[in-house]
Structure formats: structure tokens, C-alpha cells
Amino acid sequence: MALITPQRRTLLQAGFAAVSVAIAPPAWAGNGKKGKRAEEVTPPEDLMREHGVLDRVLLIYDAAITRLSANEDFDPAVISGSAKLVQDFIESYHEKSEEDFLFPRFRKAHQLVDLVTTLLAQHEAGRKVTRDILKAGAQIRNEAAAKQNCISAMQAFVTMYRPHAAREDTVLFPKLRDIISGNEFDAIGEEMEKREHQHFGEDGFEKAVAQVADLEKKVGLYNLTQFTPKT
């Protein structure tokens, strides 16, 4: 048996290393796109976090309903600001994304069609309710009827949208991956991102979060510790 000299061992090790690189490249090699995609928000995650903005508006409506029903004052500008945020960010952007990119694909796949039909009808109903909130909210300090109409409209909005968003988060959005290809899934994300930039410029979600936080601060709802149960 021939002896392996140190020089020959070095050459063999170099050859094995070259073969290893060719067969099994390191985890980062040729994976730049995957790394980039990992940093991006997927369509379901994007829509779910937008529901977080909606839920914070619902908390503002809850507070307005409680205080106005107890004949306490509530800043009408906060009600109007919340409703306008809903119109711009939720109805004109978030819901339109669902209607343009998700609902048609579920219908084409013959999946959750009844749910999609209900969700679309609720989108249309919600837009009417938001218009009612804007109309009545501006007069809550001047007209008793307007105050009651605003309370009723906000209550209708909250009552519908909590289960609406929860059903989308737990049933519709998780099913999206099952009915389309990976490439189409990625394409939806890119189209949604493009629409966000067209509608809001850069950082549309972050701007909406800042806007709802400002509204919360105006009526004492921003400090999260106030919602912790006393023990």
C-alpha cells in the first residue's frame, strides 16, 4: 500500500473541498432571492397586520360608544379621524386588495365561495356604515339624534367587523397557499406591495399605525397598561 505523504494529503483535501462545494454549496450560496423573500411580508401576514390597525380603530369606537352612552364627552374629531382612516386604509386599500387578489382566486378554485360572498357583502355594508359614522359623528356635540345615530353606527361596525376579521384571519388567509402555486403566491405579494406604494408612498402600514396611535393618544387609549386587570 502506497504511503500518503503530507504533500499528497494536502492535494487530496483540496480536491475533496472543491467537490464538496460543487455538490453541496453553503446555505447562503445562490440563495439571495430566498433571503430577500424571507425579509418580506407574505400576503396573509400583510393582511393580518392590517387587521391590527382595524382592531385599534374598533377599540376607539368601543370607547366612544361607552362614553357617549354615559353622556360623557368624546372628541368628534377622533371619531371622524378614525372613520377616515378606515375609509382610506381599510376600505380603499386593504379590502380592495382582498377583492382584487384573493376573492377571485377562491371563486376560481371553488373554495370557500359562500364565505367570500358574505365577506364581500360585509365590505359593501361596512362602507355605508362608515359614511353614516362620518355624517353623524360631526354633530354629536350639537344634536342628540346625531349622537344616537353615531353610537348605533359605530356599534354596527364593531359588531360586524370583529367576526369578519377573525374569520378571514383563521379561515380565508391560511387557505390561500393551498389554492395557488408558490409563484402566484409571491406575485400577489409583489402586487400588493406595489399597490401600497402607489396609494401611500413608502411605509404605508407604518403611517397607518402612527395615525391610529395619534388618535388613541387624543382620547387616553394609547397607554397599554390601562387594559391590564387589577390583581
C-alpha positions in Angstrom: 0.0 0.0 0.0 1.4 3.4 -1.1 2.1 5.8 1.7 0.2 9.2 1.6 2.8 11.9 2.0 1.9 15.2 3.7 2.0 16.9 0.2 -0.3 14.3 -1.3 -2.7 14.6 1.7 -2.9 18.4 1.2 -3.7 17.9 -2.5 -6.4 15.3 -1.7 -8.0 17.6 0.9 -8.1 20.4 -1.6 -9.8 18.2 -4.2 -12.4 16.9 -1.7 -13.1 20.5 -0.7 -13.7 21.5 -4.3 -16.0 18.6 -4.9 -18.0 19.4 -1.7 -18.5 22.9 -2.9 -19.8 21.7 -6.3 -22.1 19.1 -4.8 -23.3 21.0 -1.7 -22.9 24.7 -1.8 -23.1 26.6 1.5 -26.5 27.6 2.7 -26.1 31.2 1.5 -24.8 30.4 -1.9 -27.3 31.2 -4.7 -29.9 32.0 -2.1 -30.0 35.7 -2.2 -33.6 35.8 -3.5 -34.8 33.5 -0.8 -33.1 35.6 1.8 -34.8 38.7 0.4 -38.2 37.0 0.3 -37.7 35.9 3.9 -37.5 39.5 4.9 -40.6 40.4 3.0 -44.1 40.2 4.4 -46.3 37.4 2.9 -49.8 38.3 1.7 -51.6 36.7 4.6 -49.2 38.3 7.1 -49.7 41.6 5.4 -53.4 41.4 5.6 -53.4 40.2 9.2 -51.3 43.0 10.4 -53.6 45.5 8.6 -56.4 43.9 10.6 -54.4 45.1 13.7 -54.9 48.7 12.6 -58.6 47.9 12.1 -58.9 46.4 15.6 -57.3 49.5 17.2 -60.0 51.6 15.4 -62.6 49.3 16.9 -61.2 49.9 20.3 -61.6 53.7 19.7 -65.2 53.1 18.6 -65.8 51.0 21.8 -64.6 53.8 24.0 -66.7 56.4 22.1 -69.8 54.2 22.4 -69.2 53.7 26.1 -68.6 57.4 26.9 -71.3 58.8 24.7 -73.8 56.4 26.0 -72.9 57.6 29.5 -73.4 61.2 28.4 -69.7 61.9 28.6 -67.9 64.0 26.1 -65.9 62.4 23.3 -63.8 64.3 20.7 -65.8 64.2 17.4 -62.5 64.8 15.5 -61.3 61.4 16.8 -64.4 59.7 15.5 -64.1 61.4 12.2 -60.3 60.7 12.0 -60.9 57.1 12.8 -63.6 56.7 10.1 -61.4 58.5 7.5 -58.6 56.1 8.4 -61.0 53.2 7.8 -62.1 54.7 4.5 -58.6 55.2 3.2 -56.5 52.4 4.7 -59.1 49.6 5.3 -61.8 50.1 2.7 -60.0 51.7 -0.3 -56.7 49.7 0.2 -56.9 46.6 2.4 -60.4 45.4 1.3 -59.7 46.2 -2.3 -56.6 44.0 -2.1 -58.8 41.2 -0.8 -61.4 41.8 -3.5 -58.9 42.0 -6.4 -56.3 39.5 -5.4 -57.9 36.9 -3.1 -61.6 36.6 -3.7 -61.4 35.9 -7.4 -58.9 33.1 -6.8 -61.1 31.4 -4.2 -64.0 31.6 -6.7 -61.9 30.1 -9.5 -60.8 27.3 -7.2 -64.4 26.7 -6.0 -63.1 27.1 -2.4 -64.9 29.0 0.4 -67.2 30.6 -2.1 -70.0 31.2 0.4 -67.6 32.8 2.8 -66.2 35.1 0.1 -69.7 36.1 -0.9 -70.5 37.0 2.7 -67.2 38.9 3.2 -67.8 41.0 0.1 -71.3 41.8 1.2 -69.9 42.9 4.5 -67.3 45.1 2.8 -70.1 46.9 1.0 -72.2 47.2 4.2 -69.2 48.5 6.1 -68.6 51.3 3.7 -72.2 52.5 4.1 -71.8 52.4 7.9 -68.6 54.3 7.8 -70.3 57.1 5.8 -73.0 57.1 8.5 -70.4 57.5 11.2 -68.8 60.4 9.4 -72.1 62.1 8.8 -73.4 61.7 12.4 -70.0 62.0 14.2 -69.6 65.6 13.2 -72.7 66.6 15.1 -72.5 64.6 18.3 -72.0 67.7 20.4 -74.9 69.6 18.8 -77.7 67.1 18.1 -79.0 64.4 20.4 -80.3 62.4 17.4 -76.9 62.6 15.6 -75.2 61.3 18.8 -77.5 58.3 18.9 -77.1 57.7 15.2 -73.3 57.8 15.6 -73.5 55.4 18.6 -75.7 53.0 16.6 -73.5 53.1 13.5 -70.2 52.5 15.5 -71.9 49.6 17.3 -73.0 48.1 14.0 -69.5 48.5 12.6 -67.8 46.9 15.6 -70.4 44.1 15.7 -69.7 43.1 12.1 -66.0 43.6 11.8 -64.7 41.7 14.8 -66.1 38.4 13.5 -65.4 39.4 9.9 -61.7 39.9 10.5 -61.4 36.9 12.8 -62.9 34.6 10.1 -60.5 36.0 7.5 -57.5 35.5 9.7 -58.4 31.9 10.7 -60.1 30.5 7.6 -59.6 32.5 4.4 -56.0 33.7 4.7 -54.4 30.4 5.8 -56.2 28.6 2.9 -54.6 30.9 0.2 -51.4 28.8 -0.1 -53.5 25.7 -0.8 -55.2 27.0 -3.9 -52.4 28.7 -5.8 -48.8 28.0 -6.8 -45.8 29.3 -5.0 -45.0 31.7 -7.8 -48.6 33.1 -7.9 -48.4 33.5 -4.1 -45.2 35.5 -4.5 -46.8 37.5 -7.3 -49.7 38.5 -5.1 -47.3 39.8 -2.5 -45.5 41.9 -5.1 -48.7 43.3 -6.5 -50.0 44.2 -3.0 -46.7 45.9 -2.2 -46.8 47.9 -5.5 -50.4 49.0 -4.7 -49.4 50.1 -1.2 -46.6 52.2 -2.6 -48.9 53.7 -5.2 -51.6 54.5 -2.6 -49.5 55.7 0.3 -45.9 56.1 -0.9 -43.3 54.3 1.2 -44.2 52.7 4.6 -48.0 52.8 4.2 -48.6 50.4 7.0 -46.3 52.3 9.4 -48.1 55.5 8.6 -51.4 53.9 9.4 -50.1 52.6 12.7 -48.7 56.1 13.6 -52.1 57.6 12.6 -54.1 55.3 14.8 -51.7 55.8 17.7 -52.1 59.5 17.5 -55.9 59.1 17.6 -55.6 56.8 20.7 -53.4 59.4 22.5 -56.0 62.1 22.0 -58.6 60.1 24.0 -56.4 58.4 26.5 -56.3 55.0 24.9 -52.7 54.7 24.0 -51.1 53.5 27.3 -51.4 49.7 27.1 -51.1 49.2 30.8 -54.6 50.6 31.5 -56.0 47.4 30.0 -54.2 45.1 32.4 -56.6 43.6 35.0 -56.0 44.7 38.6 -54.9 41.9 40.9 
